[in-house]
Amino acid sequence: MPRSSRVSPAPLSATSVRRRVMLKAGGTLLLSVVALPASAKQILAVRVWPAPEYTRVTLENDTDLKTEHFLIPDPPRLVVDIDGLGLNATLKSLVAKIEPNDPYIKQVRVGQNRPNVVRLVFDLKAEVKPQVFTLAPVAGYQHRLIFDLYPVTPVDPIAAMIESGEWSTGPTRTVAEGTPALGDPVSGPPGATMPATVLPPSGAIGAAAGAIVAATPPVQIPMPAPAAPRTQPNAAPDAIAKLEAEMSGLQGTPPPQPVQPTPGKAGARPAQKVARMVTIALDPGHGGEDPGAIGARGSREKDIVLEVAKRLKAKLEQLPNTRVMLTRDGDFFVPLNTRVQKARKVQADLFVSIHADAWVSPTARGSSVFVLSEKGASSSAARWLANDQNRADLVGGVNLAGGSADKQLASVLFDLSTTAQITDSLKLGKAVLKEIGGINRLHKASVEQAGFAVLKAPDIPSILVETAFISNPQEEARLNDNDYQDQLASAITNGIRRYFADNPPMAKSRQT
C-alpha cells in the first residue's frame, strides 16, 4: 500500500507568529472581560446600627447590587437574595456584628444560595417592616445597600419618655431648694455657669436626673385678672340701698358709706397661677452612617455633639418642671424631617440642634448660633454651612423611593415658618450666644440666619448651635475636653433660662 502523504506546513514568518500570539492573547482577554461582571462585585464593608427606633444594616460595595427580599412569618425572618455576588470574608463578618441587645435582629445567616447569588437570612425578634434600598456614592462612601428594619408599630416619643420615667403625668417634679426655675429672673453676668455635671454611665442619665428631689416652686404662668365691671358715675342707688339709707336715718345712725374702690384695683382678685411642664428637644447632629465633620485627630462630630447633648440634658432636667427629649440618644442616623417631627410630637417649647462645624481652612475658629431664614442666608458662610448640613440625609441615607422622606419638609413647612417663630428663635439665639461668648470666642458677634432644614418646625422656636470648629486643631482639642463640654452645656442652659425669664412659657393649645 502506498504510504499516505502528509503535507508539511509551510514555515511561519516572524510576523505571522506575532499575529497568532496577539490573537490568542486577545481571545483570552475577551473571555476575561466577558466573565468580569459576574465576579467583580465585592463587598467592601459591613456595618450594623441598632437603635430603639430601627436597626440599619449597611453593605458597602464597589457597584450597584440587585436584590430580592421577602418575609417569612413563623418564626419571623427576612430573606434577602443578592444577585451577582460571591461570598467573601467581609460579608461573612456580618454574622459577628449582630449584638445580643439588638432590638430587632436575633442573628443573621449568610450563604451561597446558588451560583452568583448570596442569601442573607435575618432571624428576627419580632415582626418588622423592612425597607431595602440602595444609595449612590457620596462623601467617602461607595455604593451602599441598606436594610432598615422598622417595628410594625413605630416607637412613640412620648411613650418612650414615659417608659423611661422622663415624662411625668403626676405631681409636679421639684428639685433642691435654691435651684432656679425656667421663667425666674436670671442674675449674674453672662457666662456664669451652673455647677459641673458628672455624667453617669450611658443609659442611666434619666434615672439620675429623676433622683434629684426637693422643694422648689414650679414654673408659674400668670393668668390675667378678670376685668373689673364698669360703673356708671351718675348711677342711682338701687332700691335696697335706698331703703337701708332711709331706715338708718330714722334710727339716728348715719347710713353706711359705700366703699370706694382703689384706683386700678377695682374688683381685683389674686392672679391665678398655673404650673405646667416645659419640654425641650435637643438634637445631636448626624449619627450612624453620617459621622459629620472629622477633625485632624480623627474626632467625629457625631460623637462630640452627642456627649454635649447628654450633659445639657442632665443640666436642664435639674430645673423644675423641665423634661428633655433627645432626637437620638445613641450612634444611629435620624433623617432631618424625623428630627423635626419628633419635636412636634412631644409639643416641644424649644428645639436646640447641636453641631461642631468645619471649614476649608484650619484657622477658622469660634462658636456660632443660627436660626432659620425665609429670605436667604445672612452671609455666604452661613449659606455654605446650611447647604452642607442639609446634605446629612444624602450621607446618612434616606430611602427617598420608599416614601420615608417627608416631602412637606421641603415645600410646605418652609412656607409655614412664620415670622413669629423666627422672631422667638432670634430671641433664644441671642440669649444663648451671649452666654457662650463667656466661655469661647464667637465666630460672629450676632445670630446668623440660613435655610437649615432641621430648623423648619413652624411652631417651635429653633436654634442651631455650632459649638466650635472641629477643623481647628486647638478647638478640636477643647471639644474633646470634659470640662469644656460641661461649660458648653452650662452656657446653653443659662441662655435658655434667660430666654424664658424674658419670655415666660404660656399655656399650650395647639394639637399635633
C-alpha positions in Angstrom: 0.0 0.0 0.0 1.2 3.4 -0.8 2.4 5.4 2.1 0.0 8.2 3.0 1.4 11.5 2.0 1.4 14.3 4.6 2.0 17.9 3.5 4.3 19.7 5.9 3.1 23.1 6.8 5.0 26.0 5.4 7.3 27.7 7.9 5.7 30.7 9.6 7.2 34.1 9.3 8.0 36.1 12.4 5.2 38.4 11.7 2.7 35.6 11.5 3.9 34.2 14.8 3.4 37.5 16.5 -0.1 37.9 15.0 -1.2 34.5 16.2 0.1 35.2 19.7 -1.7 38.5 19.8 -5.0 36.9 18.6 -4.7 34.2 21.3 -4.0 36.8 23.9 -6.8 38.9 22.6 -9.2 36.0 22.8 -8.2 35.3 26.4 -8.6 39.0 27.3 -12.0 39.0 25.7 -13.1 36.0 27.7 -11.8 37.7 30.8 -13.8 40.8 30.0 -17.0 38.8 29.5 -16.5 36.9 32.7 -15.6 40.0 34.7 -19.1 41.3 35.8 -20.0 38.0 37.4 -17.0 38.0 39.7 -16.1 41.7 40.1 -18.8 42.7 42.6 -17.2 42.8 46.0 -18.5 43.7 49.5 -16.1 46.3 50.9 -17.5 46.8 54.4 -20.5 45.8 56.5 -21.9 47.9 59.3 -24.8 47.4 61.8 -26.5 50.3 63.6 -29.0 49.0 66.2 -31.3 51.6 67.8 -34.7 51.5 69.6 -36.4 53.1 66.6 -35.0 50.8 63.9 -31.9 48.7 63.1 -29.9 49.5 60.0 -27.6 47.1 58.2 -25.3 48.5 55.5 -23.3 46.6 52.9 -20.9 48.9 51.1 -19.7 47.6 47.7 -17.9 48.6 44.6 -21.0 48.6 42.3 -24.8 48.7 42.5 -26.4 45.5 43.6 -29.7 43.9 42.6 -31.7 42.3 45.4 -34.9 40.5 46.1 -36.4 40.1 49.6 -39.4 38.6 51.3 -40.7 37.9 54.8 -41.4 34.6 56.5 -43.9 35.0 59.4 -43.4 32.0 61.7 -40.8 32.4 63.1 -40.3 35.9 61.8 -37.4 36.1 59.2 -36.3 38.4 56.5 -34.7 36.7 53.5 -32.6 38.7 51.0 -31.1 37.4 47.8 -28.3 39.5 46.3 -27.6 38.8 42.6 -24.1 38.7 41.1 -22.2 38.3 44.3 -19.9 35.8 45.8 -19.1 35.1 49.4 -16.0 36.8 50.9 -14.6 37.2 54.3 -16.0 40.8 54.7 -19.6 39.6 54.0 -19.2 36.6 56.3 -18.1 39.0 59.1 -21.7 40.3 59.2 -22.6 37.4 61.4 -20.4 38.5 64.2 -21.6 42.1 64.1 -25.1 41.4 65.4 -25.2 42.4 69.0 -27.2 40.5 71.7 -29.0 43.7 72.6 -30.2 44.5 69.1 -33.9 45.2 69.5 -34.9 43.6 66.2 -32.3 41.1 64.9 -31.6 37.8 66.7 -29.0 36.6 64.3 -28.1 36.6 60.6 -27.1 33.7 58.4 -25.0 34.1 55.2 -24.7 31.5 52.4 -24.2 30.9 48.7 -27.8 30.1 47.7 -26.9 29.4 44.1 -24.1 30.4 41.7 -23.6 34.2 41.8 -26.5 34.6 44.4 -25.8 35.2 48.1 -28.7 34.7 50.5 -28.9 36.6 53.8 -31.5 35.3 56.4 -32.2 37.6 59.3 -33.8 35.8 62.2 -35.9 38.4 63.9 -37.0 39.0 67.4 -40.4 40.4 66.3 -42.2 41.3 63.1 -40.7 44.2 61.2 -41.5 46.5 58.3 -38.3 46.3 56.2 -37.0 49.0 53.8 -34.4 47.7 51.4 -32.8 50.3 49.1 -29.5 51.4 47.5 -27.6 54.6 47.8 -25.3 56.1 45.2 -21.7 57.0 46.1 -21.5 60.2 48.3 -18.9 61.7 50.5 -16.4 59.0 51.4 -18.8 56.1 50.6 -19.1 53.9 47.5 -22.3 52.1 46.6 -24.4 51.1 49.6 -27.1 48.5 50.0 -29.3 49.4 53.0 -31.6 47.3 55.1 -33.7 49.3 57.6 -35.8 47.2 59.9 -38.6 49.2 61.5 -41.1 47.8 64.1 -44.6 47.2 62.9 -45.8 49.7 65.5 -43.5 52.8 65.3 -41.9 54.0 68.6 -43.8 56.9 70.0 -41.6 59.6 71.5 -44.0 60.4 74.4 -44.5 56.7 75.2 -40.7 56.2 75.2 -40.2 59.1 77.6 -43.0 57.8 79.9 -41.4 54.4 80.0 -38.0 55.8 80.9 -39.5 57.9 83.6 -38.8 61.2 81.8 -42.4 62.2 81.2 -44.4 62.5 84.4 -48.2 62.8 84.4 -48.3 63.0 88.2 -47.4 65.8 90.6 -45.0 68.4 89.6 -41.4 67.4 90.0 -39.3 69.6 92.2 -35.5 69.8 92.9 -33.2 71.1 95.6 -34.0 74.4 97.3 -32.4 77.4 95.6 -32.4 75.8 92.1 -33.7 78.5 89.7 -36.8 77.6 87.6 -37.4 78.5 84.0 -39.0 81.9 83.9 -37.3 83.1 87.1 -35.1 86.2 86.8 -31.5 85.3 85.9 -28.8 87.0 87.9 -25.1 87.1 87.4 -23.1 88.1 84.4 -23.3 86.2 81.1 -21.1 83.2 81.0 -21.6 82.4 84.7 -22.0 78.6 84.6 -24.0 76.1 86.6 -22.2 73.6 88.7 -20.4 70.9 86.8 -22.4 67.9 85.9 -20.9 64.4 86.4 -22.5 62.2 83.8 -23.5 58.7 84.9 -22.9 55.8 82.5 -24.9 55.8 79.3 -28.5 54.8 79.9 -28.5 56.0 83.5 -29.0 59.7 82.8 -32.8 59.6 83.1 -32.6 57.8 86.4 -30.0 60.1 87.8 -32.0 63.2 86.8 -35.2 61.7 88.3 -33.4 61.2 91.6 -32.9 65.0 92.2 -35.8 65.7 94.6 -36.6 68.6 96.9 -38.9 71.6 97.0 -38.8 74.5 94.6 -41.8 76.4 93.3 -42.8 75.2 89.9 -42.9 77.2 86.7 -45.7 79.7 87.3 -47.7 81.1 84.4 -49.5 84.2 85.5 -53.1 84.4 84.3 -54.6 87.9 83.7 -57.0 89.0 86.4 -60.7 89.3 85.4 -61.6 92.8 84.3 -63.5 94.9 86.9 -67.1 95.7 86.0 -67.6 99.2 84.7 -69.6 101.6 87.0 -71.7 104.4 85.8 -70.6 107.7 87.5 -74.2 109.0 87.9 -76.0 105.8 88.5 -78.8 105.9 91.1 -78.6 103.6 94.1 -80.8 100.5 93.8 -84.0 100.1 95.8 -82.5 98.1 98.7 -79.7 100.6 99.2 -82.2 103.4 99.3 -84.3 101.6 101.8 -81.4 100.9 104.1 -80.4 104.6 104.0 -83.9 105.7 104.9 -84.1 103.2 107.8 -80.7 104.3 109.1 -81.8 107.9 109.0 -85.0 107.2 111.1 -82.9 105.4 113.8 -80.5 108.3 114.0 -77.5 106.5 112.7 -75.6 107.6 109.6 -76.1 105.5 106.6 -73.2 103.2 105.7 -70.9 104.8 103.2 -70.1 102.8 100.1 -66.6 101.5 99.9 -64.8 103.4 97.2 -62.6 101.1 95.1 -58.9 101.8 95.0 -57.9 103.1 91.5 -56.5 100.3 89.4 -57.6 97.6 91.8 -61.4 97.6 91.3 -62.7 94.1 91.6 -59.1 92.7 91.5 -58.5 89.2 92.7 -55.3 87.3 93.3 -53.8 86.3 89.9 -54.3 82.7 89.1 -51.2 80.6 88.6 -50.9 77.6 86.5 -47.9 75.2 86.5 -47.0 73.1 83.5 -44.1 71.2 82.3 -41.7 72.8 79.8 -40.5 70.4 77.1 -37.1 71.0 75.3 -36.0 68.9 72.3 -32.2 68.5 72.0 -30.9 67.4 68.6 -27.4 66.0 68.4 -26.5 66.3 64.8 -25.5 63.5 62.4 -25.1 59.9 63.7 -24.8 56.4 62.3 -23.7 56.4 58.7 -23.2 60.2 58.9 -20.2 61.0 61.0 -20.4 64.7 60.4 -17.2 66.7 60.2 -14.0 64.9 61.2 -11.1 66.7 62.9 -7.4 66.3 62.2 -7.1 64.0 65.2 -9.9 61.8 63.9 -12.6 63.2 66.2 -16.1 62.7 64.8 -18.7 65.5 65.1 -21.4 62.9 65.8 -19.7 61.6 68.9 -18.8 65.0 70.4 -22.3 66.6 69.9 -24.0 63.6 71.5 -21.8 63.9 74.6 -22.6 67.7 74.8 -26.3 67.0 74.4 -26.3 64.4 77.2 -24.6 66.9 79.5 -27.0 69.6 78.5 -30.0 67.2 79.1 -28.8 66.4 82.6 -28.4 70.1 83.5 -31.8 71.1 82.0 -33.5 68.3 83.9 -32.2 69.8 87.2 -34.6 72.7 86.6 -38.1 72.3 88.0 -40.8 71.1 85.7 -38.4 70.6 82.8 -38.3 67.5 80.6 -35.9 66.9 77.8 -36.1 64.7 74.7 -33.1 63.7 72.6 -33.8 63.2 68.9 -31.1 60.5 69.2 -29.5 59.0 72.3 -27.0 56.7 70.5 -25.0 56.3 67.4 -27.7 55.9 64.7 -28.9 58.1 61.9 -32.1 60.2 62.1 -33.4 61.9 59.0 -33.7 65.7 59.2 -37.5 65.6 58.8 -37.8 63.0 61.5 -35.9 65.2 64.0 -38.5 67.9 63.4 -41.4 65.5 63.7 -40.1 64.2 67.0 -40.0 67.7 68.5 -43.6 68.4 67.3 -45.0 65.1 68.6 -43.9 65.9 72.1 -45.1 69.6 71.7 -41.6 70.9 72.4 -41.3 74.5 73.6 -37.8 74.8 72.2 -35.7 72.9 69.7 -31.9 73.1 70.0 -29.7 71.4 67.4 -26.1 70.9 68.4 -23.2 70.7 65.9 -19.4 71.3 65.6 -18.7 72.9 62.3 -15.8 72.6 59.9 -14.2 74.9 57.3 -11.8 74.6 54.5 -9.2 76.4 56.5 -7.9 75.1 59.8 -7.6 78.6 61.2 -11.4 79.2 61.3 -12.5 79.2 65.0 -15.3 80.3 67.3 -18.8 79.4 68.3 -21.9 80.4 66.4 -25.7 80.3 66.7 -28.0 80.1 63.7 -31.8 80.4 63.2 -34.0 79.9 60.2 -34.2 82.4 57.4 -37.0 82.8 54.9 -35.2 85.4 52.8 -31.8 83.9 52.3 -28.6 83.4 54.4 -27.2 86.3 56.4 -23.7 85.5 55.0 -22.0 83.3 52.4 -20.5 81.2 55.1 -24.0 80.7 56.7 -25.3 79.6 53.3 -22.4 77.2 52.8 -22.9 75.7 56.2 -26.7 75.3 55.8 -26.2 73.6 52.4 -23.5 71.3 54.0 -25.8 70.4 57.0 -28.8 69.8 54.7 -26.7 67.1 52.9 -27.0 65.0 56.0 -29.8 62.9 54.5 -27.7 62.1 51.5 -24.7 61.0 53.6 -26.8 59.3 56.3 -29.0 57.6 53.8 -32.7 58.3 53.4 -35.0 56.0 51.4 -36.4 58.6 49.0 -38.2 56.0 46.9 -39.8 54.3 49.9 -41.6 57.4 51.0 -39.7 57.8 54.3 -38.7 61.4 53.3 -41.3 63.9 54.2 -41.9 65.9 51.0 -43.7 68.5 53.1 -40.5 69.4 54.8 -39.1 70.6 51.5 -42.1 72.6 50.5 -45.0 73.2 52.9 -43.1 73.6 56.2 -40.8 76.3 54.8 -43.8 78.3 53.7 -45.5 77.8 57.1 -42.5 79.0 59.0 -43.9 82.2 60.4 -42.3 85.5 61.3 -43.3 84.9 64.9 -41.3 81.6 65.1 -38.2 83.3 63.6 -38.6 86.2 66.0 -38.7 84.0 69.0 -35.8 81.9 67.6 -33.8 85.1 67.3 -34.5 86.0 71.0 -33.5 82.5 72.1 -30.4 82.6 69.9 -29.2 85.9 71.2 -29.6 84.7 74.8 -27.6 81.5 74.1 -24.9 83.3 72.1 -24.4 85.8 74.9 -23.7 83.0 77.3 -21.5 81.0 75.0 -19.5 84.2 74.5 -18.4 84.0 78.1 -16.6 80.7 77.6 -15.4 80.8 74.0 -14.6 83.2 71.2 -17.5 83.9 68.9 -17.1 83.4 65.2 -19.8 86.1 64.7 -21.0 88.5 67.3 -24.6 88.2 66.2 -27.0 85.4 65.5 -26.9 84.3 61.9 -29.6 83.0 59.6 -29.8 80.4 56.9 -32.2 77.8 55.4 -31.4 74.9 57.8 -33.9 72.1 57.1 -33.7 71.0 60.7 -35.0 74.4 62.0 -38.2 74.4 60.0 -40.7 73.4 62.6 -43.3 76.2 62.1 -44.4 76.4 65.7 -41.3 75.8 67.8 -38.5 78.4 68.4 -35.5 76.6 67.0 -31.8 77.3 67.0 -28.7 75.5 65.8 -25.6 75.9 67.9 -22.2 75.4 66.3 -20.1 74.7 69.5 -16.7 75.3 67.8 -14.7 74.4 64.7 -13.7 70.8 64.8 -11.5 71.5 61.8 -9.3 73.8 64.0 -6.8 71.7 65.9 -7.0 73.8 69.1 -10.8 73.8 69.2 -10.9 70.1 68.3 -8.8 69.5 71.5 -11.2 71.7 73.5 -14.3 69.9 72.1 -12.8 66.6 73.4 -12.2 68.1 76.9 -14.8 67.1 79.5 -14.6 70.5 81.3 -15.2 72.4 78.1 -18.2 70.2 77.2 -19.6 70.9 80.7 -19.0 74.6 80.2 -20.9 74.5 76.9 -23.8 72.7 78.5 -23.9 75.2 81.3 -23.8 78.2 79.0 -26.6 76.9 76.8 -28.7 76.1 79.9 -28.2 79.6 81.2 -29.1 81.0 77.8 -32.4 79.1 77.8 -33.1 80.3 81.3 -32.5 83.9 80.2 -34.8 83.4 77.3 -37.6 82.1 79.5 -37.1 84.9 82.0 -38.0 87.4 79.3 -40.5 85.1 77.5 -42.3 83.0 80.1 -43.8 79.8 78.8 -47.5 80.2 78.1 -50.3 77.6 78.2 -50.4 75.4 75.2 -53.4 74.9 73.0 -52.0 73.6 69.8 -52.5 70.0 68.6 -50.0 67.8 66.9 
